[in-house]
Amino acid sequence: MKKMFLLCAAIFAVFCTVGFSARAEAAGKILVAYFSYQGHTERVAQEIASQTGGDLFAIRPATPYPGYDECLDVAKAEKNNNARPAIDGRVENMADYDVVFVGYPIWWYDAPMIVLTFLEGYDFSGKTVIPFATSGGSPLSDSLDSVRAAASGATIGEGILANDIDDVAPWIAGLGYAK
Ligand SMILES: Cc1cc2nc3c(=O)[nH]c(=O)nc-3n(C[C@H](O)[C@H](O)[C@H](O)COP(=O)(O)O)c2cc1C
């Protein structure tokens, strides 16, 4: 009887191990990259990393943006000039990631130009890029054409406008990336 119990326990343990590792493999390795000027998008990025077990990467401008009023003008000029503002730092091990969440505030009804600098800096072939944003009311959809064009080779996943942090958990669960 005891042997039978031990055998069942061993079989159960093997099934659990195989089951969990299969799920981890299906999700692949996750990166949560984000640009945030005032901290809202950063908070969402941290929540996504915590829900998925992904690594965080902050997209930081080589030249910091000025205070709010001036930043409005700088960001507008960058958009009008189709600029690609330089980023401080790089994801050296991008090849390791299968899924890359990319977050940003909506700026002038689009993704900030620095997010395009980031997306154009890597080969996303074979990877899934999932956009998320915060805004003062503009929808995520305003930015999707730019993201699609800049993320060469990527499959674009179902993104979210995450102005309400409580929307993150059900969205991640729906994508199948909850850890
Ligand atoms: C330069 C600039 C442009 C903005 N343009 C828009 C916009 O077009 N639509 C909108 O709803 N909010 C706009 N906002 C507001 C931000 O999208 C919003 O406050 C966002 O949550 C900020 O995210 P962050 O804290 O991660 O920087 C803009 C803010 C700035 C600084």
PDBQT file of the ligand as one rigid body, heavy atoms in Angstrom, charges set to zero:
ROOT
HETATM    1  C1  LIG A 201       4.348  65.876 -24.499  1.00  0.00    +0.000 C 
HETATM    2  C2  LIG A 201       3.041  65.303 -24.045  1.00  0.00    +0.000 A 
HETATM    3  C3  LIG A 201       2.032  65.059 -24.974  1.00  0.00    +0.000 A 
HETATM    4  C4  LIG A 201       0.840  64.461 -24.578  1.00  0.00    +0.000 A 
HETATM    5  N1  LIG A 201      -0.112  64.187 -25.530  1.00  0.00    +0.000 NA
HETATM    6  C5  LIG A 201      -1.255  63.550 -25.144  1.00  0.00    +0.000 A 
HETATM    7  C6  LIG A 201      -2.239  63.179 -26.117  1.00  0.00    +0.000 A 
HETATM    8  O1  LIG A 201      -2.111  63.435 -27.323  1.00  0.00    +0.000 OA
HETATM    9  N2  LIG A 201      -3.361  62.558 -25.686  1.00  0.00    +0.000 N 
HETATM   10  C7  LIG A 201      -3.571  62.259 -24.355  1.00  0.00    +0.000 A 
HETATM   11  O2  LIG A 201      -4.595  61.688 -24.034  1.00  0.00    +0.000 OA
HETATM   12  N3  LIG A 201      -2.642  62.560 -23.424  1.00  0.00    +0.000 NA
HETATM   13  C8  LIG A 201      -1.499  63.198 -23.776  1.00  0.00    +0.000 A 
HETATM   14  N4  LIG A 201      -0.536  63.479 -22.830  1.00  0.00    +0.000 N 
HETATM   15  C9  LIG A 201      -0.756  63.032 -21.450  1.00  0.00    +0.000 C 
HETATM   16  C10 LIG A 201      -0.013  61.699 -21.161  1.00  0.00    +0.000 C 
HETATM   17  O3  LIG A 201      -0.247  60.742 -22.181  1.00  0.00    +0.000 OA
HETATM   18  C11 LIG A 201      -0.468  61.079 -19.847  1.00  0.00    +0.000 C 
HETATM   19  O4  LIG A 201      -0.368  62.004 -18.806  1.00  0.00    +0.000 OA
HETATM   20  C12 LIG A 201       0.331  59.814 -19.531  1.00  0.00    +0.000 C 
HETATM   21  O5  LIG A 201      -0.365  59.018 -18.601  1.00  0.00    +0.000 OA
HETATM   22  C13 LIG A 201       1.700  60.137 -18.963  1.00  0.00    +0.000 C 
HETATM   23  O6  LIG A 201       2.419  58.941 -18.799  1.00  0.00    +0.000 OA
HETATM   24  P1  LIG A 201       3.820  58.933 -18.017  1.00  0.00    +0.000 P 
HETATM   25  O7  LIG A 201       3.518  59.329 -16.588  1.00  0.00    +0.000 OA
HETATM   26  O8  LIG A 201       4.295  57.520 -18.096  1.00  0.00    +0.000 OA
HETATM   27  O9  LIG A 201       4.715  59.893 -18.685  1.00  0.00    +0.000 OA
HETATM   28  C14 LIG A 201       0.633  64.120 -23.199  1.00  0.00    +0.000 A 
HETATM   29  C15 LIG A 201       1.634  64.423 -22.269  1.00  0.00    +0.000 A 
HETATM   30  C16 LIG A 201       2.814  65.008 -22.675  1.00  0.00    +0.000 A 
HETATM   31  C17 LIG A 201       3.889  65.316 -21.671  1.00  0.00    +0.000 C 
ENDROOT
TORSDOF 0
